[in-house]
Structure formats: C-alpha cells, structure tokens
Amino acid sequence: MTRRSVALLTVTAAVCALSGCGSRAAATRRTPPTSTTSAVTSTTSAVQEAAKTYLAAAGKVDQALRAFNDTVDSWSPTETGREAEPSAQPVITALRAFTSTLAGYAWPAGDLNDVLTLMSATGTLIGDLQGLAYVNAIKASQWPSQFSLDTQAVSVDANFLRHDLGLPPAG
C-alpha cells in the first residue's frame, strides 16, 4: 500500500469516525416510557441534545474532509506542502469550528473527559495540516504516516464520545 493510499484511507476513516458516514438515524434515541422519573428523562434529553450538537458539528467536518480526500487523491508524487496547503485550509477551518463547538457546549458530566480527549486529538490533527506548508515532497515525507496516526487517534476518540452519546461507532 502506498503512502498516498494510507493517507486517503485515514482521511476517509476520520470522515466516518466524526460523522458516522452519514448515519443520522442513531441521533434520535427512544425516550424512556412516561413512567420514568423526571431526572432520567432530563438526563436522556441532555444526551439526545448533545448527540444532535455533536452530529451537526461533525457533519461540517465531514464535508470538508470529503473534499480534502478528493484533493489528496489527485496529488502528484512531487506535490509539495506549499502547493497542498490551500486544500487543507477548509479542513482546518472546519476542525477549529468543531473544536469550538465541543468547547462551548455544556456536555453531560460523564462525557466531559471524552470531549476533552477528542478536542486534544483534533488539535493535533489541525497542527498536522498547518505544518503541511513546510513539507518538501509530501509523498516522500513522513507527513502521510503522521497524519494517518493522528487521524486514527481522532477516530478512536470520536467513537468513545459517540458511544457516550448513544450513537453507533463510526467506520
């Protein structure tokens, strides 16, 4: 498998991990029967709202990563980071907005550690993309491997949060 293939697969994995590859059905969980206590109902409601917030934010990242994925596929073996950098900007913008949404939302207390971990992993991915301009020949560098590792970390962390929110694992 070429580095290009690895980078392409990991970008696709990140897309799926964040947004669930378009699966929105899981975002609405069944509410408990009316005989449950109001505390359980409001907790369930809070988790449902958090899941909706997450899916909305992740959907924007999904769109940007899909476009980036198409661009990565077209890079030549001699593509430089400076040439590739403009295609990363929409992804960086989407990831920053995603991180801002994660930081600004009042998550259920039990989800906070997973949210913080995902924010950290997303920040690392942003750093990879920002560093793209300094890579001489992308496909001959370590950048695809590092991006792949960091994308996998985002995927794992996103699936932990998805589990917390009652969403199925992505990918």
Helices and strands as residue ranges (DSSP letters): H 3-19, G 25-27, H 38-74, H 81-104, G 109-111, H 112-130, G 131-134, G 138-140, H 143-164
